[in-house]
Amino acid sequence: MSVLADTRPLDVLADFPAIPAGWAYLDTAATAQKPQPVLDAIARAYGETYATVHRGVYQRSADMTLAFEAARRRVAQFIGAGSENEIVFVRGATEAINLVAQSWGGTHLKAGDRIMLSQLEHHSNIVPWQLLRDRIGIEIDVCPLTEDGRIDLDALAMMLTPAHRLVALAHVSNVLGSVLDVARAAALAHGIGAKLLVDGCQAVPRVAVDVAALDCDFYVFSGHKLYGPTGIGCLWARPALLDAMPPWQGGGSMIDRVTFSKTTYAPPPGRFEAGTPHIVGALGLHAAIDYVEGIGLDAIHAHETALVRLARESLSAINSVRLFGPEDSAGIVSFAVEGVHPHDIGTILDEGHVAIRAGHHCAQPLMDMLGVPATARASFGVYNSAADVAALARGIERVTRIFG
Ligand SMILES: Cc1ncc(COP(=O)(O)O)c(C=O)c1O
């Protein structure tokens, strides 16, 4: 069967009003377009049912509180958490990792302790740990990649020592699309008594996630990459970890009792949600999860895997193209065209109505390892089809013609 015949069209493009006919949107790894049910949920929440949560004594607010907490339950169910109390709403993966670094890291790590990251991490899973390092004196080690761009778990096994207290790795690379064997990473981390934090930003829209089966300790993701709104994301952590973590921001909602001499704090997850939350964001995220599960993560994964295979096949047929990452990357393909800066590739593709990302993708240490300042990246979502891949390949052929 040809690769083309193997792409299972999901046929959901009509659900996405912001994607005009003839526009190949290949930047879903940056942020996903929003389906109509998510737009409807947001419009309904602001336009019909809006009120604050957790405070109001009137019916509208009580109803909104129920809807907000139902969204938390939906997230818990979606990622296999034991209870909604294990889900902390945050602004996104970046905020979730900063929360863990400051609250858990700030109290459970001390000078001389080591943490392990990998060469392919997003800056969001590097800089919060460097801030902590500069504050308390931990050491950061970096796990290398295999030749085809996966986190090298054999190397990880050799590098981990009892001084390592945390391993923090991306489930799916935002540049290479490589998928981590999380269960093995968890076994390795737990084997030396360390915790495992998984950055699931690029995984939750692409592969079924079950935190219990993965056996990780922290899992983070952003709603906007999962076809939901910006400004909402989640931290999942084992309940015993959350219970032992101090608040990281102070304000309304996160307290039990406040006096000027002493304040006591709410139990998790409220302890970590100071201030009025992104109410409508949570409702939009609920609708996004319903939408994604309505299609099915297995179907989405199969669809994106087929598009990646087609893209790799089409691009590798063009002589000057260099592909990065493994053959079986999840929905994301990075590449270079010899002698052409990725920004020029992006500009020329845009003229042909193909939107890709060109740059360092917030992964400068990975660019250094690849020996390039930037890459061009095509990333797929539920709305893409073989026609989008064909438009990409035509655009790259034009790039090679223009640059001779
Ligand atoms: C792997 C990965 N981690 C973390 C982030 C940060 O996500 P956000 O900017 O939504 O906090 C991204 C976003 O590109 C990402 O791809």
The ligand as a Gaussian input file, in Angstrom:
#p B3LYP/6-31G(d) Opt

LIG

0 1
 C        7.851000      20.355000      24.642000
 C        7.348000      21.679000      25.116000
 N        7.462000      21.993000      26.411000
 C        7.012000      23.145000      26.893000
 C        6.438000      24.100000      26.078000
 C        5.948000      25.358000      26.670000
 O        4.568000      25.468000      26.531000
 P        3.803000      26.815000      26.907000
 O        4.508000      27.907000      26.148000
 O        2.420000      26.581000      26.437000
 O        3.914000      26.977000      28.387000
 C        6.313000      23.826000      24.714000
 C        5.754000      24.835000      23.794000
 O        6.186000      24.971000      22.686000
 C        6.773000      22.586000      24.225000
 O        6.647000      22.270000      22.935000

